[in-house]
């Protein structure tokens, strides 16, 4: 696995609170089922819904180049997780 990024949704409002969901992009090669199980345990510990998307590095680069929403996420505020 190469990169884990928590990103702020593109909508701008004041609805973020302790129960808001967490959006996570994982860029790398990880078995989907294992990643899902690991993140489910994190979701339980944080007591917040966790939504994730998994991309291969080449797939992500292609999306950044062709998808305006993904390009905004790439350029926007985010927290990289190791």
BAMAR-491896 format. One record per residue: residue in three letters; x, y, z of N, C-alpha, C, CB in turn. Coordinates in steps of 0.001 Angstrom, whole numbers, plus 500000, padded with zeros to 6 digits. Glycine has a CB too. Layout:
ALAXYZXYZXYZXYZ
...
END
This chain:
UNK500841498840500000500000500000500000500893501232500000499039499993501208
UNK500530502245499234501377503417499107500853504629499853501543503756497674
UNK499605504979499672499082506215500236497692506008500803499059507314499185
UNK497444506624501926496103506690502521495812508169502713496005505878503899
UNK494710508635502241494385510048502357492971510221502879494546510753501009
UNK492844511018503907491530511430504394491277512794503766491459511480505996
UNK490158512924503083489908514189502402488605514809502859489888513987500898
UNK488558516110502737487347516855503090486417516830501889487679518331503518
UNK485170516492502099484225516525500980484222517889500307482813516173501458
UNK483857517917499049483899519157498287482855520162498723483725518864496840
UNK481784519698499350480783520652499810481343521418501003479453519933500184
UNK481017522674501070481507523522502158480321523948503011482274524768501606
UNK480223523373504191479185523797505121479660523504506530477832523086504827
UNK478871523821507481479253523659508888478618522423509506478858524893509687
UNK478397521387508728477725520208509262478695519162509821476877519583508188
UNK480006519386509717480967518420510241480903518434511765482410518737509744
UNK480735517235512332480684517123513785481230515757514173479230517325514325
UNK481133515422515444481701514170515943481062512929515325481557514110517438
UNK479897513065514711479237511916514095479366511909512564477769511902514485
UNK480043512917512013480214512975510561481044511789510085480882514303510140
UNK480790511408508844481548510292508302482959510731507919480827509698507089
UNK483828509753507736485209509978507329485363509389505937486233509339508344
UNK485913510183505020486140509729503656487623509428503486485661510789502620
UNK487939508233503031489319507777502917489576507273501507489622506675503952
UNK490659507737500916491107507217499629492379506432499892491343508370498574
UNK492425505213499429493611504374499554494160504178498146493285502991500252
UNK495414504575497943496067504422496652497182503405496840496618505795496104
UNK497042502266496186498024501202496306497408499861496012498639501197497683
UNK498171498837496267497711497466496027497410496817497373498779496635495230
UNK496158496642497657495741496013498903494557495115498602495383497073499990
UNK494514493930499189493331493089499003492096493787499580493533491702499672
UNK491074493970498770489893494729499154489251494172500420488886494733498023
UNK489110492867500509488434492255501667489230492509502948488248490730501449
UNK490559492367502886491388492609504072491340494081504482492844492182503806
UNK491392494967503501491314496396503785489967496739504418491528497217502499
UNK488912496195503864487567496441504384487445495983505836486521495728503518
UNK487963494801506143487904494282507511488707495158508467488423492841507558
UNK489890495578508052490725496423508904490052497768509161492105496635508262
UNK489474498337508126488842499640508287487535499551509076488581500260506926
UNK486888498399509036485677498227509838486017498296511322484988496886509506
UNK487149497732511707487539497800513124487903499233513510488731496850513409
UNK488481499996512583488783501406512843487483502188513010489638502009511694
UNK486515501901512158485213502554512220484569502335513592484292502026511101
UNK484662501129514109484088500812515427484813501603516517484178499284515718
UNK486147501653516436486920502376517453486639503871517418488411502130517257
UNK486491504430516227486243505866516103484780506236516329486678506344514738
UNK483916505234516260482472505435516384481958506443515354482123505909517799
UNK482510506333514147482097507184513035482076506341511773483046508413512872
UNK481139506590510888481126505863509610482376506206508808479848506202508792
UNK482979505190508215484176505367507412483894504853506000485395504630508048
UNK484013505727505017483802505361503621485155505364502929482799506338502914
UNK485465504311502191486756504299501520486619503909500062487707503352502221
UNK487599504389499305487741504019497898489171503544497708487397505223496933
UNK489353502480496944490666501890496706491019502043495236490695500397497126
UNK492200502598494970492662502805493599494084502299493436492579504288493216
UNK494367501699492293495749501402491910496402502739491567495823500379490688
UNK497720502892491771498377504175491492498152504688490062499858504042491743
UNK498253503837489071498053504277487684496608504717487453498424503147486702
UNK495670504009488065494266504370487946494021505757488549493377503315488636
UNK494610506008489723494440507302490378495021508423489522495104507294491763
UNK496245508228488989496858509249488136495976509557486936498244508797487666
UNK495380508530486338494487508732485210493255509528485597494076507405484629
UNK492702509236486761491531509977487226491862511435487529490951509314488464
UNK493020511668488121493432513045488407493516513841487107494797513071489150
UNK493985513190486053494155513869484768492838514085484023495098513078483898
UNK491826513261484297490609513307483477489322513657484228490425511996482819
UNK489328513602485539488118513819486326488294515069487183487802512581487213
UNK487462516075486961487626517338487681487406517204489183486677518365487128
UNK486501516333489596486264516132491031487487515497491681485012515247491262
UNK488046514481491056489241513824491590490416514800491597489591512562490759
UNK490541515621490559491613516623490516491471517607491670491599517378489170
UNK490234518006492008490015518903493145490394518231494458488553519358493194
UNK490076516951494587490460516210495791491975516155495894489864514778495778
UNK492640515882494787494103515793494759494741517115495192494591515407493349
UNK494146518227494806494693519545495113494186520095496453494348520515493998
UNK493125519521496985492473520091498164493097519704499477491062519695498183
UNK492447520143500541492894519849501903492737518365502189492103520683502935
UNK493753517763502750493691516347503079494701516019504164493942515486501833
UNK494540514888504743495429514395505784495967513052505314494695514270507171
UNK497276512962505139497878511700504701498150510843505925499193511946503891
UNK497734509589505870497857508648506977498856507573506604496488508023507338
UNK499734507250507523500734506194507272500289504932507950502143506606507772
END
